[in-house]
Structure formats: C-alpha cells, structure tokens
Amino acid sequence: MSEDAPVSVRWGASSHRGARRKLNEDSYLASPSAFFVADGMGGHEAGEVASAMAIDALRPLSWLNVVTADDVKERLHVAHDDVSGIAAPEGRGAGTTLTGVVVSEQDGLPYWLVANVGDSRTYHLVDGRLEQISVDHSEVQELVDAGALTPAQAAHHPRRHVVTRALGAAARPDADYWYLPLSTGDRLLVCSDGLTTELDDDRIADLLVTHAEPQAAADALVQAALAAGGRDNITVLVVDAVDAGPDAESTAPRSVLAAPPPPPDEDTRPRQDGGVDDPAPVRTAQEPAAAAVATTGGDA
C-alpha cells in the first residue's frame, strides 16, 4: 500500500454473558488487522470451546499487515476442522457462527474484507445510518428472502435461532465475503446476535453516533442490550479507521463484569441438514466514498 495518506485502526471490544446465561459462549479476536466474533452453540461447554477454537484458528491473521481472501478461507477451513473434532452431547454437535472483517487491499488500495458464517453480524455506519454488510445464514432469513416473512415477523419467529451454516456443521460451510473500500472515518460494528436480538438498528446506530470513542461505544451497546433483557451472550467490536499519527493508537479491548446467572433460556442451534455446499463468491460492496490510501497499524 502507498503511504501517501496513512490510516490507522482503533477499536473497542466488550463481551458479557448476559442476564440469563450461565456461560459466555462468545469469543472474539481484535487486532490491528483482524476483527472477528464467534458465537458458539452445542450446549454444556461445547459452544464455549467451539467459539474459542474458531478464534484461535483465525489468530494467525493478526500477524499479517494485509490479509487476503485466501488467507481468511484457509484459516476458516482450519477452524471448521478443529470445531468438528469437539466431543459434544449426542444430537447436539458443537458449532459456532463466525463474522468479522480484516484489513485487505484491491489493486493497491485499502479495503475491508468482511467474512460471515451464521447469524452473527457485521455492520457499516454510514452518515449515521447502520448498514448490515453480512447476510444472516438462518431459517428465518431464508423465509424473509422468499417473501414468506417480514423482517419484523422474523424477529419473533420460534425458529429464529436456527442457523443454516455454522463452523463444525456436518458439511463444511462456505463463508460469504464482501470487499468494502476502507476510508478515514469508517466505523464498523461486529457483533453476536445477543446484541441484535435486544436492540434494533436505529438504537444501535444512535449509540454508535453518540459515543465517539470505540471502547465507549462498545461498552454502551453491551449495557443497552443488558438493560433491554440480556437474554443471550453479548459481544461487540467497534472498529474505526482514523488518520495515522501520534494519537492514533488502538483502544484496549476488555470485557465487562458478568451478571449473576439465572437459568438459561433460548439456544442458538445449527439446522440438522448441515451447511451449504455452493461456493460463495467474494463480492464488492457498493460504497460511494472513495477509498483512501492507507497503511495499517493500530498499535504503531
């Protein structure tokens, strides 16, 4: 990448087991070049192990300044194979969703590369509006796409927690990929569905606009989701692209204290027919803003 207009990344991270869960089955990775959230499933401790294994498999991406789609695909294959080997209760195989973004490039220009498997989400804040980049791999999303449900109906459907793709499923799932031009001023949100179950897009956008510091924004989102019910684990990464300089250092990710654990209620679970076999292309998201020439280095 050219160094004519260097850009750095700053981030904040917050994770909470929620008000009703005994364990936090979410895991996350936050580094200057890779940001991912994994939401485990499988009951008992299988989900916790699955999400942690997936994140561990992706950790080598943190050591790269520029991450390619092939780099991500390779690590996702490793993650799937690792999660597939987890021993879990009969009939409840371990699995995990995975969504996030890496710093990549196209034709020498900086791009975000978003990857997604499952129903955790990656968003882009544009002019105060929240745009969902990832597409949920879930039964209710398929019904919405088919015109059988409205988004409002899907939010309360009894099978809203059934995912159609997950790492560790019977068939290796294909991730979806999108390229998004990377520009100074970008704000991205990566989160588990414990956030989006409790807060609608308008409320999330309002909190992202209100809190300029990424760590403050991440903490505020988690606290708002807890106040709204906190029925699931909640994990939030807020990632900003800023002008590089002496003050352009990343904020330190951290977790907030866990609440007392009442009995758990709803489980996210994979659909029994496994994953999707059709390969998913890498798409370029339509973004009106021109890409800025950038170098990475949130900790530099």
Disulfide bonds with the S-S distance in Angstrom:
none
